Amino acid sequence: MFFVSPSLSKYSAPLSALALIFAGVLISPTAIAIESLGYSIVETHGDIEIRRYEPHLLATVEVDGEFEKAGNSAFRDLFNYIDGNNADSEKIAMTAPVIQQPSTPGWKVSFVMPAAFDQSTLPEPLTDRVILSPQPGMRAATITYSGNWSQKRYLKHETQLRAAVAKLDLNACDEPRFARHNPPFWPSFLRKNEILLPLCEP
Protein backbone atom coordinates (compact mmCIF):
# COMPACT_ATOMS: atom_id res chain seq x y z
CA MET A 1 0.00 0.00 0.00
CA PHE A 2 2.49 2.65 -1.09
CA PHE A 3 3.47 6.22 -0.65
CA VAL A 4 5.55 9.02 -2.09
CA SER A 5 8.69 10.14 -0.25
CA PRO A 6 9.62 13.68 -1.32
CA SER A 7 11.52 14.32 1.91
CA LEU A 8 12.91 11.50 4.01
CA SER A 9 13.62 13.88 6.86
CA LYS A 10 9.95 14.83 7.07
CA TYR A 11 8.44 11.38 6.42
CA SER A 12 11.11 8.99 7.69
CA ALA A 13 8.97 7.58 10.50
CA PRO A 14 5.93 6.53 8.44
CA LEU A 15 8.06 5.41 5.53
CA SER A 16 10.29 3.31 7.76
CA ALA A 17 7.26 1.61 9.25
CA LEU A 18 5.81 1.00 5.82
CA ALA A 19 9.09 -0.41 4.58
CA LEU A 20 9.20 -2.89 7.46
CA ILE A 21 5.66 -4.03 6.75
CA PHE A 22 6.36 -4.68 3.12
CA ALA A 23 9.74 -6.21 3.76
CA GLY A 24 7.99 -8.87 5.83
CA VAL A 25 5.30 -9.41 3.22
CA LEU A 26 7.27 -9.21 0.02
CA ILE A 27 10.46 -11.01 1.03
CA SER A 28 8.81 -13.87 2.89
CA PRO A 29 8.02 -17.20 1.18
CA THR A 30 4.32 -16.35 1.47
CA ALA A 31 4.66 -12.96 -0.26
CA ILE A 32 2.41 -14.11 -3.08
CA ALA A 33 -0.43 -14.56 -0.58
CA ILE A 34 -1.00 -10.84 0.07
CA GLU A 35 -4.67 -10.10 -0.58
CA SER A 36 -5.62 -7.76 -3.41
CA LEU A 37 -8.88 -6.07 -4.32
CA GLY A 38 -10.88 -8.63 -6.28
CA TYR A 39 -11.98 -8.11 -9.86
CA SER A 40 -12.68 -9.93 -13.11
CA ILE A 41 -11.64 -8.77 -16.59
CA VAL A 42 -14.61 -8.08 -18.85
CA GLU A 43 -12.80 -6.80 -21.96
CA THR A 44 -9.26 -5.93 -23.06
CA HIS A 45 -8.42 -3.17 -25.52
CA GLY A 46 -4.66 -2.90 -25.96
CA ASP A 47 -3.29 -1.49 -22.70
CA ILE A 48 -6.76 -0.86 -21.33
CA GLU A 49 -8.81 -3.38 -19.35
CA ILE A 50 -12.51 -3.09 -18.53
CA ARG A 51 -12.92 -4.73 -15.14
CA ARG A 52 -15.73 -5.63 -12.80
CA TYR A 53 -14.67 -4.95 -9.19
CA GLU A 54 -16.20 -6.76 -6.27
CA PRO A 55 -17.93 -4.91 -3.41
CA HIS A 56 -15.41 -4.02 -0.72
CA LEU A 57 -14.78 -1.98 2.41
CA LEU A 58 -12.41 0.97 2.67
CA ALA A 59 -10.73 2.69 5.59
CA THR A 60 -10.16 6.25 4.43
CA VAL A 61 -8.41 9.39 5.63
CA GLU A 62 -8.94 12.76 3.92
CA VAL A 63 -5.94 15.08 3.67
CA ASP A 64 -5.15 18.47 2.19
CA GLY A 65 -2.13 19.23 0.08
CA GLU A 66 -0.34 18.03 -2.99
CA PHE A 67 -0.94 14.86 -5.00
CA GLU A 68 2.54 13.48 -4.28
CA LYS A 69 2.35 14.03 -0.51
CA ALA A 70 -1.16 12.76 0.17
CA GLY A 71 -0.16 9.15 0.84
CA ASN A 72 2.44 10.13 3.41
CA SER A 73 0.03 12.50 5.13
CA ALA A 74 -2.65 9.82 5.52
CA PHE A 75 -0.39 6.89 6.34
CA ARG A 76 0.02 7.17 10.11
CA ASP A 77 -3.70 7.18 10.93
CA LEU A 78 -4.45 4.36 8.50
CA PHE A 79 -1.57 2.21 9.67
CA ASN A 80 -2.39 2.78 13.34
CA TYR A 81 -5.96 1.66 12.65
CA ILE A 82 -4.95 -1.68 11.10
CA ASP A 83 -2.21 -2.10 13.72
CA GLY A 84 -4.79 -2.28 16.51
CA ASN A 85 -5.85 1.30 17.23
CA ASN A 86 -9.48 0.31 16.96
CA ALA A 87 -12.35 -0.58 19.27
CA ASP A 88 -11.40 -4.29 19.30
CA SER A 89 -7.61 -3.77 19.48
CA GLU A 90 -7.54 -6.07 16.46
CA LYS A 91 -4.71 -6.20 13.95
CA ILE A 92 -5.93 -6.16 10.37
CA ALA A 93 -3.88 -7.59 7.51
CA MET A 94 -2.30 -5.28 4.98
CA THR A 95 -3.75 -5.57 1.48
CA ALA A 96 -3.14 -4.01 -1.92
CA PRO A 97 -3.58 -1.55 -3.45
CA VAL A 98 -3.68 1.77 -1.60
CA ILE A 99 -6.21 3.97 -3.37
CA GLN A 100 -6.01 7.74 -3.76
CA GLN A 101 -8.72 9.89 -5.29
CA PRO A 102 -9.62 13.59 -5.41
CA SER A 103 -11.62 15.13 -2.58
CA THR A 104 -12.43 18.76 -1.80
CA PRO A 105 -10.06 20.36 -1.01
CA GLY A 106 -7.46 17.59 -1.19
CA TRP A 107 -7.42 13.81 -1.40
CA LYS A 108 -8.95 10.65 0.01
CA VAL A 109 -6.39 7.93 0.73
CA SER A 110 -7.79 4.47 1.45
CA PHE A 111 -6.68 1.05 2.61
CA VAL A 112 -8.77 -1.79 1.23
CA MET A 113 -10.03 -4.00 4.04
CA PRO A 114 -9.61 -7.80 3.81
CA ALA A 115 -12.58 -9.55 2.22
CA ALA A 116 -13.15 -11.61 5.38
CA PHE A 117 -14.67 -8.54 7.05
CA ASP A 118 -18.11 -7.11 6.51
CA GLN A 119 -19.53 -3.87 7.83
CA SER A 120 -20.68 -5.52 11.07
CA THR A 121 -17.37 -7.24 11.88
CA LEU A 122 -14.88 -4.52 10.92
CA PRO A 123 -13.60 -2.85 14.13
CA GLU A 124 -14.54 0.79 14.67
CA PRO A 125 -11.65 3.30 14.53
CA LEU A 126 -10.67 5.17 17.70
CA THR A 127 -10.16 8.38 15.73
CA ASP A 128 -12.69 10.21 13.62
CA ARG A 129 -9.99 10.80 11.00
CA VAL A 130 -10.44 7.22 9.81
CA ILE A 131 -13.75 6.69 8.03
CA LEU A 132 -15.04 3.21 7.18
CA SER A 133 -17.24 2.91 4.11
CA PRO A 134 -18.76 0.07 2.10
CA GLN A 135 -18.13 0.32 -1.63
CA PRO A 136 -20.49 -1.29 -4.14
CA GLY A 137 -19.19 -3.36 -7.00
CA MET A 138 -18.25 -1.25 -9.97
CA ARG A 139 -17.24 -1.42 -13.59
CA ALA A 140 -14.02 0.47 -14.34
CA ALA A 141 -11.59 1.10 -17.16
CA THR A 142 -8.03 0.60 -15.98
CA ILE A 143 -4.51 1.19 -17.16
CA THR A 144 -1.41 -0.32 -15.56
CA TYR A 145 2.04 1.26 -15.67
CA SER A 146 5.37 1.14 -13.88
CA GLY A 147 7.65 3.92 -12.72
CA ASN A 148 7.57 6.64 -10.10
CA TRP A 149 4.53 8.15 -8.41
CA SER A 150 4.88 11.66 -9.76
CA GLN A 151 1.79 13.63 -10.64
CA LYS A 152 3.22 14.25 -14.11
CA ARG A 153 3.48 10.51 -14.78
CA TYR A 154 0.03 9.92 -13.36
CA LEU A 155 -1.56 12.62 -15.52
CA LYS A 156 0.11 11.24 -18.65
CA HIS A 157 -1.53 7.85 -18.11
CA GLU A 158 -4.85 9.32 -17.00
CA THR A 159 -5.00 11.22 -20.30
CA GLN A 160 -4.24 8.00 -22.18
CA LEU A 161 -6.97 6.16 -20.25
CA ARG A 162 -9.61 8.84 -20.81
CA ALA A 163 -8.81 8.95 -24.53
CA ALA A 164 -9.26 5.18 -24.79
CA VAL A 165 -12.57 5.33 -22.88
CA ALA A 166 -13.86 8.04 -25.22
CA LYS A 167 -12.81 6.01 -28.27
CA LEU A 168 -14.72 3.00 -26.90
CA ASP A 169 -17.80 5.21 -26.49
CA LEU A 170 -17.89 4.60 -22.73
CA ASN A 171 -18.78 7.16 -20.07
CA ALA A 172 -16.93 7.84 -16.83
CA CYS A 173 -19.21 8.17 -13.78
CA ASP A 174 -16.77 9.21 -11.06
CA GLU A 175 -13.30 10.59 -10.41
CA PRO A 176 -10.32 8.37 -11.31
CA ARG A 177 -8.56 6.44 -8.57
CA PHE A 178 -4.81 6.02 -8.32
CA ALA A 179 -3.89 2.52 -7.08
CA ARG A 180 -0.39 1.79 -5.76
CA HIS A 181 0.60 -1.82 -5.23
CA ASN A 182 4.17 -1.52 -3.88
CA PRO A 183 6.05 0.06 -0.96
CA PRO A 184 8.16 3.18 -1.44
CA PHE A 185 11.50 1.33 -1.27
CA TRP A 186 10.49 -0.81 -4.28
CA PRO A 187 12.52 0.02 -7.43
CA SER A 188 10.37 2.31 -9.55
CA PHE A 189 10.81 0.24 -12.72
CA LEU A 190 9.30 -2.77 -10.90
CA ARG A 191 6.34 -0.94 -9.40
CA LYS A 192 2.79 -1.75 -10.38
CA ASN A 193 0.68 1.40 -10.61
CA GLU A 194 -2.87 1.57 -11.88
CA ILE A 195 -5.53 4.15 -12.64
CA LEU A 196 -9.15 3.08 -12.22
CA LEU A 197 -11.82 5.11 -13.96
CA PRO A 198 -15.35 4.14 -12.84
CA LEU A 199 -17.75 3.65 -15.73
CA CYS A 200 -21.48 4.16 -16.04
CA GLU A 201 -23.36 0.89 -16.37
CA PRO A 202 -24.51 0.13 -19.93
C-alpha positions as CSV (number, residue, x, y, z in Angstrom):
1,M,0.0,0.0,0.0
2,F,2.5,2.7,-1.1
3,F,3.5,6.2,-0.6
4,V,5.5,9.0,-2.1
5,S,8.7,10.1,-0.3
6,P,9.6,13.7,-1.3
7,S,11.5,14.3,1.9
8,L,12.9,11.5,4.0
9,S,13.6,13.9,6.9
10,K,10.0,14.8,7.1
11,Y,8.4,11.4,6.4
12,S,11.1,9.0,7.7
13,A,9.0,7.6,10.5
14,P,5.9,6.5,8.4
15,L,8.1,5.4,5.5
16,S,10.3,3.3,7.8
17,A,7.3,1.6,9.3
18,L,5.8,1.0,5.8
19,A,9.1,-0.4,4.6
20,L,9.2,-2.9,7.5
21,I,5.7,-4.0,6.8
22,F,6.4,-4.7,3.1
23,A,9.7,-6.2,3.8
24,G,8.0,-8.9,5.8
25,V,5.3,-9.4,3.2
26,L,7.3,-9.2,0.0
27,I,10.5,-11.0,1.0
28,S,8.8,-13.9,2.9
29,P,8.0,-17.2,1.2
30,T,4.3,-16.4,1.5
31,A,4.7,-13.0,-0.3
32,I,2.4,-14.1,-3.1
33,A,-0.4,-14.6,-0.6
34,I,-1.0,-10.8,0.1
35,E,-4.7,-10.1,-0.6
36,S,-5.6,-7.8,-3.4
37,L,-8.9,-6.1,-4.3
38,G,-10.9,-8.6,-6.3
39,Y,-12.0,-8.1,-9.9
40,S,-12.7,-9.9,-13.1
41,I,-11.6,-8.8,-16.6
42,V,-14.6,-8.1,-18.9
43,E,-12.8,-6.8,-22.0
44,T,-9.3,-5.9,-23.1
45,H,-8.4,-3.2,-25.5
46,G,-4.7,-2.9,-26.0
47,D,-3.3,-1.5,-22.7
48,I,-6.8,-0.9,-21.3
49,E,-8.8,-3.4,-19.3
50,I,-12.5,-3.1,-18.5
51,R,-12.9,-4.7,-15.1
52,R,-15.7,-5.6,-12.8
53,Y,-14.7,-5.0,-9.2
54,E,-16.2,-6.8,-6.3
55,P,-17.9,-4.9,-3.4
56,H,-15.4,-4.0,-0.7
57,L,-14.8,-2.0,2.4
58,L,-12.4,1.0,2.7
59,A,-10.7,2.7,5.6
60,T,-10.2,6.3,4.4
61,V,-8.4,9.4,5.6
62,E,-8.9,12.8,3.9
63,V,-5.9,15.1,3.7
64,D,-5.2,18.5,2.2
65,G,-2.1,19.2,0.1
66,E,-0.3,18.0,-3.0
67,F,-0.9,14.9,-5.0
68,E,2.5,13.5,-4.3
69,K,2.4,14.0,-0.5
70,A,-1.2,12.8,0.2
71,G,-0.2,9.1,0.8
72,N,2.4,10.1,3.4
73,S,0.0,12.5,5.1
74,A,-2.6,9.8,5.5
75,F,-0.4,6.9,6.3
76,R,0.0,7.2,10.1
77,D,-3.7,7.2,10.9
78,L,-4.4,4.4,8.5
79,F,-1.6,2.2,9.7
80,N,-2.4,2.8,13.3
81,Y,-6.0,1.7,12.6
82,I,-4.9,-1.7,11.1
83,D,-2.2,-2.1,13.7
84,G,-4.8,-2.3,16.5
85,N,-5.8,1.3,17.2
86,N,-9.5,0.3,17.0
87,A,-12.3,-0.6,19.3
88,D,-11.4,-4.3,19.3
89,S,-7.6,-3.8,19.5
90,E,-7.5,-6.1,16.5
91,K,-4.7,-6.2,14.0
92,I,-5.9,-6.2,10.4
93,A,-3.9,-7.6,7.5
94,M,-2.3,-5.3,5.0
95,T,-3.7,-5.6,1.5
96,A,-3.1,-4.0,-1.9
97,P,-3.6,-1.5,-3.4
98,V,-3.7,1.8,-1.6
99,I,-6.2,4.0,-3.4
100,Q,-6.0,7.7,-3.8
101,Q,-8.7,9.9,-5.3
102,P,-9.6,13.6,-5.4
103,S,-11.6,15.1,-2.6
104,T,-12.4,18.8,-1.8
105,P,-10.1,20.4,-1.0
106,G,-7.5,17.6,-1.2
107,W,-7.4,13.8,-1.4
108,K,-8.9,10.7,0.0
109,V,-6.4,7.9,0.7
110,S,-7.8,4.5,1.4
111,F,-6.7,1.1,2.6
112,V,-8.8,-1.8,1.2
113,M,-10.0,-4.0,4.0
114,P,-9.6,-7.8,3.8
115,A,-12.6,-9.5,2.2
116,A,-13.1,-11.6,5.4
117,F,-14.7,-8.5,7.1
118,D,-18.1,-7.1,6.5
119,Q,-19.5,-3.9,7.8
120,S,-20.7,-5.5,11.1
121,T,-17.4,-7.2,11.9
122,L,-14.9,-4.5,10.9
123,P,-13.6,-2.8,14.1
124,E,-14.5,0.8,14.7
125,P,-11.7,3.3,14.5
126,L,-10.7,5.2,17.7
127,T,-10.2,8.4,15.7
128,D,-12.7,10.2,13.6
129,R,-10.0,10.8,11.0
130,V,-10.4,7.2,9.8
131,I,-13.8,6.7,8.0
132,L,-15.0,3.2,7.2
133,S,-17.2,2.9,4.1
134,P,-18.8,0.1,2.1
135,Q,-18.1,0.3,-1.6
136,P,-20.5,-1.3,-4.1
137,G,-19.2,-3.4,-7.0
138,M,-18.3,-1.2,-10.0
139,R,-17.2,-1.4,-13.6
140,A,-14.0,0.5,-14.3
141,A,-11.6,1.1,-17.2
142,T,-8.0,0.6,-16.0
143,I,-4.5,1.2,-17.2
144,T,-1.4,-0.3,-15.6
145,Y,2.0,1.3,-15.7
146,S,5.4,1.1,-13.9
147,G,7.7,3.9,-12.7
148,N,7.6,6.6,-10.1
149,W,4.5,8.1,-8.4
150,S,4.9,11.7,-9.8
151,Q,1.8,13.6,-10.6
152,K,3.2,14.3,-14.1
153,R,3.5,10.5,-14.8
154,Y,0.0,9.9,-13.4
155,L,-1.6,12.6,-15.5
156,K,0.1,11.2,-18.6
157,H,-1.5,7.8,-18.1
158,E,-4.8,9.3,-17.0
159,T,-5.0,11.2,-20.3
160,Q,-4.2,8.0,-22.2
161,L,-7.0,6.2,-20.3
162,R,-9.6,8.8,-20.8
163,A,-8.8,9.0,-24.5
164,A,-9.3,5.2,-24.8
165,V,-12.6,5.3,-22.9
166,A,-13.9,8.0,-25.2
167,K,-12.8,6.0,-28.3
168,L,-14.7,3.0,-26.9
169,D,-17.8,5.2,-26.5
170,L,-17.9,4.6,-22.7
171,N,-18.8,7.2,-20.1
172,A,-16.9,7.8,-16.8
173,C,-19.2,8.2,-13.8
174,D,-16.8,9.2,-11.1
175,E,-13.3,10.6,-10.4
176,P,-10.3,8.4,-11.3
177,R,-8.6,6.4,-8.6
178,F,-4.8,6.0,-8.3
179,A,-3.9,2.5,-7.1
180,R,-0.4,1.8,-5.8
181,H,0.6,-1.8,-5.2
182,N,4.2,-1.5,-3.9
183,P,6.0,0.1,-1.0
184,P,8.2,3.2,-1.4
185,F,11.5,1.3,-1.3
186,W,10.5,-0.8,-4.3
187,P,12.5,0.0,-7.4
188,S,10.4,2.3,-9.5
189,F,10.8,0.2,-12.7
190,L,9.3,-2.8,-10.9
191,R,6.3,-0.9,-9.4
192,K,2.8,-1.7,-10.4
193,N,0.7,1.4,-10.6
194,E,-2.9,1.6,-11.9
195,I,-5.5,4.2,-12.6
196,L,-9.1,3.1,-12.2
197,L,-11.8,5.1,-14.0
198,P,-15.3,4.1,-12.8
199,L,-17.8,3.6,-15.7
200,C,-21.5,4.2,-16.0
201,E,-23.4,0.9,-16.4
202,P,-24.5,0.1,-19.9
